[in-house]
Structure formats: C-alpha cells, structure tokens
Amino acid sequence: MDGIWLHKAAGGMSFMFHHNDIEKCELMLERATKLVSQSGGGILLVTEGVFGMAATLANWMKLLH
C-alpha cells in the first residue's frame, strides 16, 4: 500500500483487488490495458505471493490460464 501511495508515475492510476480475487484482478488488468493503449504508459502488477495474515498462497495459476 505504501508503494501505491508514494508512487509518482505519470498518470498515477492504481487499481486494487482483494486477496485471491482473480476475476477482479483480470477486470483491473483489462481496464489498465485500455488506459495504457490511450496514454502510451505501462502496467505494473504488484502483489504478495504469500499472504502472511491469512497464511494462504496467491492463486496465480488461475490467472495464467
């Protein structure tokens, strides 16, 4: 969260999704892709692979289908 709040990239757009909500992540990536195609910017996806508070792993295989 601190990285999002401190980032100073041009356009400064950020999207968030809940833990292991792959459908929401895909939706946010589609939205970001549309914005990037208009602005010429880039996309950086940052997340945790292991969620320490919940002791669960991110379900990235579902996203990489």
WOPE-V630616 format. One record per backbone hydrogen bond with DSSP energy under -0.5 kcal/mol. CO is the residue of the C=O (numbers start at 1). NH is the residue of the N-H. If there is no record, write none. Layout:
co:CO nh:NH
co:CO nh:NH
This chain:
co:1 nh:5
co:2 nh:6
co:3 nh:7
co:9 nh:12
co:18 nh:21
co:20 nh:22
co:21 nh:25
co:22 nh:26
co:23 nh:27
co:24 nh:28
co:25 nh:29
co:26 nh:30
co:27 nh:31
co:28 nh:32
co:29 nh:33
co:30 nh:34
co:31 nh:35
co:32 nh:36
co:33 nh:37
co:34 nh:38
co:35 nh:39
co:36 nh:40
co:44 nh:46
co:49 nh:58
co:50 nh:52
co:51 nh:54
co:51 nh:55
co:51 nh:56
co:56 nh:51
co:58 nh:60
co:59 nh:62
co:59 nh:63
co:60 nh:64
co:62 nh:65
